[in-house]
């Protein structure tokens, strides 16, 4: 595997948990297995340093309805599904947040 790839599944899960525990928004694109794994370990809320409770927003982007529905079937009810091509999604997000020159 590439140097940044964790070959040990338990080390990989711990690394993913460490990242999602700090996240306020998670966007999973075009990988059903990784999306389901991330959805299963992402908390629905986060408590900030000042004690404020904030929701964790979770979006699943895939061209297949099966992929985006699979996450909600597994119990991740707060996940928002976006059925579209991942490339189109990224281009539209870029256009929406990039300042026009």
Secondary structure, DSSP 8 states (H G I E B T S, - for coil): --TT---SHHHHHHHHHHHHTT-SEEEEES-HHHHHHHHHH--SEEE-TTS-EEE-EEEEEES-HHHHHHHHHTT-TT-EEEES-HHHHHHHHHHHHS---
